Amino acid sequence: MKYFRMIFFYILGIISILIISVLPNYFSSLGSPEAPGFLKQITDILVTFVNPDSWLYAVEGSPGKFSVLDVLWEPFLYSAKILVGALLLGVGLAFILAFSANFLPKHILQPIKRILDFLESIPDLVFATLLQFLVIYVYKKSGVHLFAVAGYMEDKVYLAPILTLAILPMVTLFKLFLLLIEEEFMKDYVAFLKSKGISSIAILMKHVLKNIMPSSFYHMKLVIWATLSSQFIIERVFNVHGLTFFLMESFTPMTIAFSLILIFTPFYFFFQLMDLWLGNGEASSSQFNFVKAMKQARRGSFAEWMNYVRHQLLYQMRNVGSSSKRVSKQLFRLVTSHLKNWKFALGVSFFIVLIGYSFLYSTITDNRVEQATILYEEDGVTIRSTPPHPPSEAFLFGSTELGFSIADQLIIGAKYTLIFGLLIAFLRVLGGLLFGIVFAFSLPYRFQKAIEKLTDSIHFLPLSLIAYILLRPILMPTQSGFAYSFTERIILEITILTVMVIPLTMVLTGKEMNRLLQFEFIASAKILGGGSFHLFWRHILPHMGPRLTILFGQQFIQVLLVFIHLGVFNLFFGGTKLSFDPMMGDPPSSISYEWSGMIGAVARGSISSGHYWYLWTLVAFVLSIFAMQLIIQGVKEVQQIKVGVIFKVKKVKKKDAAKTNMQNTVFSKKDFKQIGRREA
């Protein structure tokens, strides 16, 4: 039965992949009267897929057609070697570093954790670019060629992409192993083992590592998901002729489908078999009976919800003034309590100041971007520089290849990049919350497990690659122009980047609600007559607030990383401005000046060519990610203070402290005298 269920969900995953492979053609042909409908295109791809003779690899403008598996198999193995090598290197280094750091003093361990937090805020493109720059710099200065940093025709490059790709899993798993080992060493059985004289190394090797394996295995899915998305751009930066290269060359439904299937299949079966081996594939019968009982207690929910919502709306309409005052007071207290945390306040201030200044600059200058084709010396004759100009008095952060000021573009594009990134993250969390309510309160347990299995499969499809496949026909123009207007492109991009992740946020929020529904105070509220809406609004939502805020911050960071990855392939937010002149064509540029519009220049080798000032674009992304991480850490600290994990100690002046100590000392002497008299 277990294996039948595994095959069933695998087939559903293949069908989902086939639907994704059809969507680019559907988006590009939407609005054409002769274009077939969406259902017709899905039917055609299904009919073609079941016929092996139709599995062909075709390139536009080329008459030759070959077997898609014959073409993609060797590039797939090339990409797989890089991915497996990076994962083994990253996991191995993380394990060794976490094992070693566990025996360090706390005053040394804390700075290491802060460094790891900072490294997490650096996009993978920065590491790839700096590695290329370092190798080229060493070669120019010493003539020593460390290793190849780009593939060329039949020459394959391995070391550079593996080193770059290993950084993300190494940092993430290093932090995870440290946290899990620290939590495990705080448990009672460790104290018991130490009391028997067993050394810390023996406890760590024989007991702790065994106990943290299941949790580490679960987080590995998220690490692999992020690493797959990173590999999508790493192969582009290092000119790796792997699976990504051939997918870009033949952007047809059949090539898209088989590329995703080759990525999806090995990881799906590996993790499914590991789930069965670890015993996580099925819930215990007691858990099933408990969830079933909870579902029966919450039955009749939809009609009850609608009734309750209607009564609540009528009540709120009659008491608009008092309820708005109450809500505003609660929000004010919530915000002020968080603003007392310096990390939260600093992160929020960064976004407010940067977005506000961007709007102010656009209003005053009417989005003016300084441009200069040639800069002259003071004599007006000698040429100082040609585009791209290095940083100078005329251009604070330098200029692009066309002579446009990078600083002006960063300021103007800040509001588009940050506001739309925040909006997409908010919609992901809101959609996940709304669907999570249905997931937790209305769906039977078996349906919940089925949805979890389906969404779990998403971890084996690179998010950035899926975004590229779906957005390429929308954001990339043809010689006849864009298929959609500017507003339509923005709406479609926001919708696609939101909908792709809502299944995951739905399961996360739904499982969190199920966990809260198991608490005793929920059962007490149910006994006192509380309905489903009352339980959610009065009890569950207040507990989920901090977690939703953290989820929002994580989604914002993920959105910025997707912007960077799409920028490497010249897919910019709102559309890409292309020149189709083969002789004097300008490089691709962003219509809205958002930040990813300058990422393409970084990927084209501007940094390795000595144009280091292009790094300012990546610095802007890094600062935004780091500011959001500060907000997330601030929310966590405020929540930990509330529940008593962190104790907030008020600072006392030295004079007051000395006075208090004196009084305590005198008081204790009096007590001793009185005790002595009583004894006498």
Secondary structure by P-SEA (a helix, b strand, c coil): caaaaaaaaaaaaaaaaaaaaaaaaaaaaccccccccaaaaaaaaaaaaaccccbbbbccccccccccccccaaaaaaaaaaaaaaaaaaaaaaaaaaaaaccccaaaaaaaaaaaaaaaaccaaaaaaaaaaaaaaaaaacccccccccccccccccaaaaaaaaaaaaaaaaaaaaaaaaaaaacaaaaaaaaacccaaaaaaccccccaaaaaaaaaaaaaaaaaaaaaaaaaaaccccaaaaaaacccaaaaaaaaaaaccaaaaaaaaaaaaaccccccaaaaaaaaaaaaaacccaaaaaaaaaaaaaaaaacaaaaaaaaaaaaaaaaaaaaacaaaaaaaaaaaaaaaaaaaaaaaccbbbbbbcccccccccccccccccccccccccccccccccaaaaaaaaaaaaaaaaaaaaaaaaaaaaaaaaaacccccaaaaaaaaaaaaacccccaaaaaaaacccccccccccccccaaaaaaaaaaaaaaacaaaaaaaaaaaaaaaaacaaaaaaaaacccaaaaaaccccccaaaaaaaaaaaaaaaaaaaaaaaaaacccccbbbbbccccccccccccccccccaaaaaaaccccccccccaaaaaaaaaaaaaaaaaaaaaaaaaaaaaccbbbbbbbcaaaaaaaaaaaaaaaaaaaaaaaaaac
